[in-house]
Amino acid sequence: MKFTCNQQSLAKALNTVSKAVSSRTTIPILKGIMIKATEEGSLILTASDLEISIKKEIEADVAEPGAFVVMAKLFGDIIRKLPNEDILISEEEGGSVLIKTSFSEFNVVAFPTDEFPEIGNKEEGSDSLVIDRNIFREMIRKTAFAASVDESKGVLTGILTEIDEASIKMVSLDGFRLALVKENMVSEASNKFIIAAKVMNEISKIISEDEEESDITIYLGEKKVVINIGRNEIIIRRMEGEFIRYADILPSENTTHVTVNRGMLLESIERASLLSREGKNNLIKIIIKNDLMTITSRSEEGNVKEEIIVEKTGNDMEIGFNSKFVLDVLKVIDDEQVSLNFKNGVSPCVVTPVEGDSYEYLILPVRIPSM
């Protein structure tokens, strides 16, 4: 095997596929990247941790086709440190790989490809879906933060994606908050799947780093989802299990509705949270009376009071929250104004757009001690 390729192209490709390299595996080959040079003049780089597999194709001048596996960290570090010029890479006798530029030369250990996991391709009969890459990335950004980080929670560490003929939804929840975003789009078939939130975050990064502007194609099989992003192919194992019936959690009747400037509310809660105590669930208290919202927090170091003018319909309200959960929601919303909807002081708050139904965020309250 022997090929020449550009250092920058190879470094970017290694950065992409390295997102699927396992850092905590007991299987040594999963710490590697398989590099295959084809007769057609391309390099195909592949990495897998058995949950997510990533393939990336780049152009190369291939003199001798072939394939080998190299340890991802060492090989990647070497390529990134080389100057921006063409690199000659060849497989040598004795199981090593030569990496050569004008003034640098490395020899690193190579491993046979027969131990590398078989990645496979999309399943026969898979449904397909085409979606704008920016929409897909934004939907991940607006939901991934609310997924559970507790591995014992099973499917709650994932994001549920639901597709019907007129829309696509993503939903995540961790027992303290719920995130739901919706985009209108046309699809030929209904489907749903769950993918781990940490995997979806890696997909989002790949979308951001990819220089092409084409749409994303998603192939939905029974056991795996294949996502094509430009010249990247991502193969993901679907999470098994039933997601919580989230529609039953969302309150259907709220008696207090508040319209507030999102930016002002975000800044006020950030300031109030400076004095909220970690041991008390980052607690802030919100009092809504007439058209004034008062946000307070108290600790041994002092206390704070913030006031915001709002538009309110319904009853006055006094309620407590973990400030982090409220801030997480406000940070992913882009609207200038948001609607806060309450039933009473011990029921969840639901954050929605002032107009439309593009998102719903549910935040559980915290019991208020004497503050």
C-alpha positions as CSV (number, residue, x, y, z in Angstrom):
1,M,0.0,0.0,0.0
2,K,1.3,3.4,-1.0
3,F,-0.3,6.8,-1.5
4,T,0.3,10.6,-1.3
5,C,-2.2,13.0,0.1
6,N,-2.4,16.6,1.4
7,Q,-1.5,17.0,5.1
8,Q,-4.4,19.4,5.8
9,S,-7.0,17.1,4.2
10,L,-5.8,14.1,6.0
11,A,-5.6,15.9,9.4
12,K,-9.2,17.1,9.0
13,A,-10.4,13.6,8.0
14,L,-8.6,12.1,11.1
15,N,-10.2,14.7,13.3
16,T,-13.7,13.7,12.0
17,V,-13.3,9.9,12.3
18,S,-11.6,10.1,15.7
19,K,-14.9,11.1,17.2
20,A,-15.8,7.4,16.9
21,V,-12.6,6.1,18.5
22,S,-13.2,4.5,21.9
23,S,-11.1,5.9,24.7
24,R,-12.1,3.4,27.4
25,T,-12.3,0.2,25.5
26,T,-10.7,-3.1,26.5
27,I,-10.5,-4.0,22.8
28,P,-7.2,-2.6,21.5
29,I,-8.2,-2.5,17.8
30,L,-11.0,-0.1,18.6
31,K,-8.4,2.5,19.5
32,G,-7.3,2.5,15.9
33,I,-8.4,3.9,12.6
34,M,-8.6,1.8,9.5
35,I,-7.1,3.5,6.4
36,K,-8.0,2.1,3.0
37,A,-6.5,3.3,-0.3
38,T,-8.6,2.4,-3.3
39,E,-7.8,1.9,-7.0
40,E,-10.1,4.8,-7.8
41,G,-7.8,7.3,-6.1
42,S,-9.4,7.9,-2.7
43,L,-8.7,7.2,0.9
44,I,-11.5,5.9,3.2
45,L,-10.8,6.4,6.9
46,T,-13.0,4.4,9.3
47,A,-13.3,4.3,13.1
48,S,-15.8,2.6,15.4
49,D,-16.6,2.1,19.1
50,L,-19.4,-0.3,18.2
51,E,-22.0,2.3,19.1
52,I,-21.1,4.8,16.4
53,S,-19.0,4.2,13.3
54,I,-17.7,7.0,11.0
55,K,-16.4,6.8,7.5
56,K,-14.7,9.7,5.8
57,E,-13.5,9.7,2.1
58,I,-10.8,12.1,0.8
59,E,-8.9,12.3,-2.4
60,A,-5.4,10.9,-2.7
61,D,-2.8,9.8,-5.3
62,V,-2.8,6.0,-4.8
63,A,0.2,4.1,-6.2
64,E,-0.6,0.8,-4.5
65,P,-4.1,0.0,-3.1
66,G,-4.4,-1.6,0.3
67,A,-5.5,-1.1,3.9
68,F,-4.1,-1.1,7.4
69,V,-5.0,0.0,10.9
70,V,-3.0,2.5,13.0
71,M,-3.5,3.8,16.5
72,A,-5.6,6.9,16.2
73,K,-3.9,9.1,18.8
74,L,-0.3,8.6,17.7
75,F,-1.0,8.7,14.0
76,G,-3.3,11.7,14.3
77,D,-0.7,13.6,16.5
78,I,2.0,13.0,13.9
79,I,-0.1,14.1,10.9
80,R,-1.3,17.3,12.7
81,K,2.3,18.3,13.5
82,L,3.6,17.9,10.0
83,P,3.9,20.9,7.6
84,N,1.1,21.7,5.2
85,E,2.4,19.8,2.2
86,D,2.0,16.4,0.5
87,I,2.7,13.4,2.6
88,L,3.9,10.0,1.3
89,I,2.5,7.1,3.3
90,S,3.4,3.5,2.6
91,E,3.1,0.1,4.3
92,E,6.6,-1.4,4.9
93,E,7.7,-5.0,5.5
94,G,7.5,-6.2,9.0
95,G,4.2,-4.5,9.8
96,S,5.1,-0.8,9.9
97,V,3.9,2.3,8.1
98,L,6.3,4.9,6.7
99,I,5.1,8.6,6.9
100,K,7.4,10.9,5.0
101,T,7.5,14.6,4.0
102,S,10.3,16.8,2.7
103,F,12.2,16.9,6.0
104,S,10.4,14.4,8.3
105,E,10.2,10.7,8.4
106,F,8.3,8.5,10.9
107,N,7.8,4.7,11.2
108,V,4.8,3.5,13.2
109,V,3.3,0.1,13.9
110,A,0.5,-1.0,11.7
111,F,-2.1,-3.7,12.5
112,P,-4.0,-6.0,10.1
113,T,-7.5,-5.1,9.2
114,D,-9.0,-8.5,9.8
115,E,-9.5,-7.7,13.5
116,F,-11.2,-4.4,12.8
117,P,-15.0,-4.6,13.2
118,E,-17.2,-5.0,10.1
119,I,-19.0,-1.7,9.8
120,G,-21.5,-2.7,7.1
121,N,-23.8,-0.3,5.2
122,K,-27.4,0.7,5.3
123,E,-29.9,-2.1,5.8
124,E,-31.9,-3.3,2.9
125,G,-35.3,-1.7,2.7
126,S,-34.3,1.3,4.9
127,D,-36.6,4.3,4.8
128,S,-34.8,7.5,3.8
129,L,-35.2,11.1,4.8
130,V,-33.5,14.2,3.5
131,I,-33.2,17.2,5.8
132,D,-31.4,20.5,5.9
133,R,-28.2,20.1,7.8
134,N,-28.6,23.4,9.7
135,I,-32.1,22.4,10.9
136,F,-30.9,19.0,12.0
137,R,-27.9,20.5,13.9
138,E,-30.1,23.1,15.6
139,M,-32.6,20.5,16.7
140,I,-29.8,18.6,18.4
141,R,-28.5,21.7,20.1
142,K,-31.9,22.5,21.4
143,T,-32.6,19.1,22.9
144,A,-29.3,17.2,23.8
145,F,-28.8,19.2,27.0
146,A,-32.0,17.8,28.6
147,A,-31.1,14.1,28.1
148,S,-30.0,12.1,31.2
149,V,-26.3,11.6,31.8
150,D,-27.0,8.6,34.1
151,E,-26.3,5.5,32.0
152,S,-28.7,3.5,34.3
153,K,-31.6,5.5,32.9
154,G,-31.4,3.6,29.5
155,V,-33.2,5.3,26.7
156,L,-33.4,8.6,28.7
157,T,-29.7,9.1,27.8
158,G,-30.9,9.4,24.2
159,I,-32.9,11.7,22.0
160,L,-36.1,10.5,20.5
161,T,-36.6,11.5,16.9
162,E,-40.2,11.2,15.5
163,I,-41.0,11.6,11.9
164,D,-44.5,11.9,10.4
165,E,-45.7,13.0,7.0
166,A,-45.7,16.7,8.0
167,S,-43.0,17.2,10.6
168,I,-39.9,16.0,12.5
169,K,-39.7,16.2,16.3
170,M,-36.8,15.6,18.7
171,V,-37.5,15.0,22.4
172,S,-35.3,14.5,25.4
173,L,-35.9,14.4,29.2
174,D,-34.0,13.5,32.3
175,G,-36.7,13.5,35.0
176,F,-36.2,17.2,35.9
177,R,-36.8,18.8,32.5
178,L,-38.1,18.0,29.1
179,A,-37.1,19.4,25.7
180,L,-39.2,19.1,22.6
181,V,-38.5,20.8,19.2
182,K,-40.5,20.6,16.0
183,E,-39.8,21.5,12.4
184,N,-42.3,21.3,9.5
185,M,-41.1,19.1,6.7
186,V,-42.6,16.6,4.2
187,S,-41.8,12.9,4.6
188,E,-43.1,9.9,2.7
189,A,-43.2,7.6,5.8
190,S,-43.6,7.8,9.5
191,N,-40.8,6.5,11.7
192,K,-39.1,7.0,15.0
193,F,-35.7,6.2,16.5
194,I,-33.6,6.9,19.6
195,I,-29.9,7.7,19.5
196,A,-27.7,8.5,22.5
197,A,-27.4,12.2,23.1
198,K,-23.6,12.0,23.3
199,V,-23.6,10.5,19.8
200,M,-26.0,13.1,18.5
201,N,-23.6,15.8,19.8
202,E,-20.8,14.3,17.8
203,I,-23.0,14.3,14.7
204,S,-23.6,18.0,15.3
205,K,-19.9,18.6,15.4
206,I,-19.3,16.8,12.2
207,I,-22.0,18.9,10.5
208,S,-20.4,22.1,11.7
209,E,-16.9,21.0,10.5
210,D,-18.0,19.7,7.1
211,E,-17.4,22.2,4.4
212,E,-20.1,21.1,2.0
213,E,-23.5,22.7,2.1
214,S,-25.6,19.7,0.9
215,D,-28.6,18.3,2.7
216,I,-28.3,15.3,5.1
217,T,-29.7,12.0,4.1
218,I,-30.8,9.6,6.8
219,Y,-31.4,5.9,6.3
220,L,-33.6,4.2,8.9
221,G,-33.1,0.5,9.3
222,E,-34.4,-1.8,12.1
223,K,-31.1,-1.9,14.1
224,K,-29.1,1.0,12.8
225,V,-29.4,4.5,11.4
226,V,-27.0,5.7,8.6
227,I,-26.5,9.4,8.2
228,N,-24.7,10.8,5.1
229,I,-23.2,14.2,5.6
230,G,-21.2,15.2,2.5
231,R,-18.5,12.6,2.2
232,N,-19.0,11.5,5.7
233,E,-21.0,8.3,6.5
234,I,-22.1,7.8,10.1
235,I,-23.5,4.4,11.2
236,I,-25.2,4.4,14.5
237,R,-26.8,1.7,16.6
238,R,-30.4,2.5,17.5
239,M,-31.1,2.4,21.2
240,E,-33.5,-0.3,22.3
241,G,-36.4,0.3,24.6
242,E,-39.6,2.3,24.8
243,F,-39.3,6.0,25.3
244,I,-41.6,7.6,28.0
245,R,-45.0,8.8,26.7
246,Y,-43.9,12.4,26.9
247,A,-47.2,13.9,25.7
248,D,-48.8,12.6,29.0
249,I,-46.2,14.7,31.0
250,L,-47.0,18.0,29.3
251,P,-49.7,19.9,31.3
252,S,-52.8,20.5,29.2
253,E,-54.3,23.3,31.3
254,N,-52.3,26.2,32.6
255,T,-53.9,29.1,34.5
256,T,-51.0,31.7,34.4
257,H,-49.4,32.8,31.2
258,V,-46.4,35.2,31.2
259,T,-44.7,36.9,28.2
260,V,-41.2,38.1,29.0
261,N,-38.1,39.3,27.2
262,R,-35.9,36.2,27.0
263,G,-32.6,38.1,27.1
264,M,-33.6,40.1,30.2
265,L,-34.8,37.0,32.0
266,L,-31.6,35.1,31.1
267,E,-29.4,37.9,32.4
268,S,-31.4,38.4,35.6
269,I,-31.3,34.7,36.5
270,E,-27.6,34.5,35.7
271,R,-27.0,37.3,38.2
272,A,-29.4,35.8,40.8
273,S,-27.7,32.4,40.4
274,L,-24.4,33.9,41.6
275,L,-25.8,33.6,45.1
276,S,-27.8,30.4,44.8
277,R,-26.2,27.6,46.8
278,E,-25.1,24.3,45.2
279,G,-26.3,22.4,48.2
280,K,-29.8,23.9,47.7
281,N,-30.3,22.9,44.1
282,N,-29.1,26.3,42.8
283,L,-32.4,27.6,44.1
284,I,-34.0,30.8,42.9
285,K,-37.5,32.0,43.8
286,I,-39.8,33.7,41.2
287,I,-42.7,35.8,42.3
288,I,-45.1,37.1,39.6
289,K,-47.5,39.7,40.8
290,N,-49.5,41.8,38.4
291,D,-47.0,42.7,35.6
292,L,-43.9,42.4,37.7
293,M,-41.6,39.4,38.0
294,T,-39.3,39.4,41.0
295,I,-36.4,36.9,41.1
296,T,-34.6,36.4,44.4
297,S,-31.8,34.2,45.8
298,R,-30.1,34.0,49.1
299,S,-27.0,32.4,50.6
300,E,-24.7,32.8,53.6
301,E,-22.7,35.3,51.4
302,G,-25.7,37.6,50.8
303,N,-28.9,37.9,48.8
304,V,-30.1,39.3,45.5
305,K,-33.3,40.7,44.0
306,E,-34.0,41.2,40.3
307,E,-37.2,42.7,38.8
308,I,-38.5,42.5,35.3
309,I,-41.6,44.0,33.7
310,V,-43.8,41.2,32.1
311,E,-47.2,40.7,30.5
312,K,-49.3,38.4,32.6
313,T,-52.7,36.8,32.3
314,G,-54.2,34.7,35.0
315,N,-53.3,34.2,38.7
316,D,-50.3,35.6,40.6
317,M,-47.6,33.0,41.1
318,E,-44.8,32.1,43.5
319,I,-42.5,29.2,42.5
320,G,-38.9,28.0,42.9
321,F,-36.5,26.5,40.4
322,N,-33.0,25.1,40.0
323,S,-31.5,28.1,38.2
324,K,-29.4,25.9,36.0
325,F,-32.4,24.1,34.5
326,V,-34.0,27.5,33.6
327,L,-30.8,28.9,32.1
328,D,-30.2,25.8,30.0
329,V,-33.5,26.4,28.3
330,L,-33.2,30.1,27.8
331,K,-29.7,29.7,26.3
332,V,-30.9,27.5,23.4
333,I,-33.9,29.6,22.5
334,D,-33.4,32.3,19.9
335,D,-36.7,34.2,20.2
336,E,-36.7,37.7,21.6
337,Q,-39.9,37.0,23.6
338,V,-41.0,33.7,25.3
339,S,-44.1,32.5,27.0
340,L,-43.9,31.0,30.5
341,N,-47.0,28.9,31.4
342,F,-47.9,27.8,35.0
343,K,-50.7,25.8,36.6
344,N,-49.7,26.5,40.2
345,G,-46.6,26.8,42.4
346,V,-45.9,23.1,42.6
347,S,-46.6,22.1,38.9
348,P,-44.1,22.3,36.0
349,C,-43.4,25.5,34.1
350,V,-43.8,25.1,30.3
351,V,-41.8,27.5,28.1
352,T,-43.2,27.9,24.6
353,P,-43.0,30.4,21.8
354,V,-45.3,33.4,21.9
355,E,-46.6,32.3,18.5
356,G,-46.5,28.8,17.0
357,D,-45.5,25.4,18.4
358,S,-41.8,25.0,17.3
359,Y,-40.7,24.1,20.9
360,E,-41.9,23.2,24.4
361,Y,-39.6,23.0,27.4
362,L,-40.9,21.7,30.7
363,I,-39.1,22.5,33.9
364,L,-40.0,20.9,37.3
365,P,-40.1,23.3,40.2
366,V,-38.3,23.0,43.5
367,R,-39.9,23.4,46.9
368,I,-39.2,26.8,48.3
369,P,-37.9,27.0,51.9
370,S,-38.1,30.3,53.7
371,M,-36.0,32.7,51.6
